[in-house]
Amino acid sequence: MPKRVVIIGGGIVGLATARALVASGRPLAITILEKESTVATHQTGRNSGVLHAGLYYRPGSRKARLCREGKAEMEAYCTERGIPWTRSGKLVVAVAPEELPRLEALRERAGQNGVEVERLAPEAMREREPHVSGVGALWVPETGVVDYGVVSRALAAELREAGVDIQTGVAVTGGHETASGVVVETEARPVDADVLVNCAGLFADRVARLFGVAPEVLLVPFRGEYADLAPQAHHLVRGLIYPVPDPAFPFLGVHLTRSVDGHVHAGPSAALAFAREGYTFGTLKVGELAESLGARGFRTLARQHWRMGLGELGRSVSLGAFWRAARRLVPELKREHVARGSSGVRAQAVRPDGSLADDFVIEQTRRAVHVINAPSPAATASLAIGREIAAEALARA
């Protein structure tokens, strides 16, 4: 009799996990429960669409390893399925001399992670991106772009053909493990399973708690807004232009990206969202905001990074501040070139001491695998992550 596996969450990690389970060849009855009407509605469908090369992540971490493995798999999958993708390359730019030591540290980390990079002087930098300004840069030729929403819809179609039951519009309300399996409570009816996989994204920590798991981390939502560049400014950006990141903060700063369809956008910002699905400044859920503000870890984080937090909030509410951040990289960018674009919310795992989880957070019980936090580069790494999650699930089936 097939073992029953229930996956909560129809984002790209949940879909990739289901694909790896199908590929295992084991007799399985796989069900995906997605609370929205379509797959890939939240973090998967609201990001920069970057195929990350893997230079930022701590050597030896899951992020570093799975990003490298997953990127190659994602490129192969897209090529096989006829999904458009481009290896456009990325320029990481030091705008001021004081940023050069961080740029060099990033070059060393890239080497440790097996990522090909080239150190460029200003003249060579402008050969790659003629309109950029800075004192030095790293060229990362492996970085690319793809539309992860398109990828997710292709995965969903493949899974349905393989007999996976993808149920949309089904919200999980509770559940518990039993001696022989798991009971998943939904708004409609309970669903029995032998194994549970929690890929609930922005709500993964809450779903884990519904099943009696107490994650060490709290997911705090950070809203990222994007600005669209007017068509007359598209020529200013050939590929991807990034600032040198602050190693103390998990966000990469406002950057410029030419998408796979040729559209160019700037962003994202990284301001505290007032709801887990708070895609606008005015979206407020009092209970969810109180959960973030009341957490000791978040308060410690806010005290440590309040200046950066105010700057991100300013970019969130002021398009002018957003433009000034992008203009540091491309001075020819004019205020009239930018307009409000889309937004996304990133779930950031914060520990009780205020430190930020710098790797994927996955917890297991006897009958369940909980993907508590899988932020960027999870979309790039999704096929590799899904394979590892599937192996953990199969060990419990």
C-alpha positions, 0 to 999 in steps of 0.5 A: 500500500502506498505511503501517504505524504502530505506537503503543506505549501505550494511554493517552489520548495514544496513543489520541488520536494514533491518532484523528488519524492516522485523521482524516488520510485517509491510507491507514494500517495502525495498530496500538496495542500496550498491555502491560496488559489494558485501555487507560488503566490508568495515568496516564490512569485515575488522576488528578483528572479535571480539565479544566484551563483553562491558567492555570499554564503558561509562556506560549508553551509547548506546555503553554499552547497545547495545553491551550487548544486541547485543552480546547475539543476535549475538551469538544466530543468529550464533548458529541458522544459523550454523555460526562458532563462539567461546567464547575464552575469552580475557586477558587485560594485564598490562605490567608495574606497572604504568598501574595497576590503569588503569586496576583497573578502567577498572575492575570497568567500566566492573562491571558498564556495567554488564560484568563479569571479573576476576582480575588475578595476573601474575601466574594466568594470565599465566595459561590463556595465558602461553606466555604472560608477565605482572604484572597483567590482567583482564580475560574477559570470555565472549569475543569471535570471529566470521567472520562478513563477513560470518554473513553479507552474511547470513543476505543478503541471509535471506533478499533476501528470505524475498523479500528485494531488495538488489541492489549492484553497485549502488552509491548514488549521491544526494537526498532530502526530500519532503513533502511526502517522500524522493528522492534518486538520484543514478548514474542510476536513482532516487529512491523514498521512504517514509523513508530513512535510511543512513547506509553509513559507511565511507561516512555517514556524506557526505551522510547526507549532500547530504540530507541537514543534517549538522552533528556536527561531521566530519568522519576522516578515520584511517587506521588499519593494521594487521600483520599475525603470522606465523603458528609456532607462533600460539601456543603463543596465545590461545585466545585474548590478549589486552593491557590496553587501554589509556582512552583518545584515542578511539583505543585499541592498538595492540592486538593479536587475534586467529580468529574463523578459528584458524589463529592468527593476531596482530593489528590493528594500527591506523594511519590517512588514506589519503583517506576514503577508504585508505587501503594502505599507498600510497592510496591518495585522495587529496580532502578527505585528505584536508577535514580531515586536514582542519577541526578545530576539527582534527587539535585540536586532532592532537595537543593533541595526536601528540606523539601517532599519530607519534607512530601509523604512525611508526607502519603503515610504519614499520613492526619492530615497529609493532612487537615491540608493539606486543612483549610487550605482548608476548616476545617470538614473534620473528621478523620473526614470523610476516608478513604484513596482511590485513588492514581496515579503521575506521571512527572516529567521531571528534567534532569541539572542537577536542573531539572524539565521544564516542558513536554511533551518530544517527540523525533524520529528518522528513523522514530520520534516519542518522547513522552518526557514528557506530564504534566498537562495532557496528558489535557485537551490530548490531542486537540490533542497527538495531532494534533501527534504524528500530523503528525510521524508522517505526515512520516516515513511 
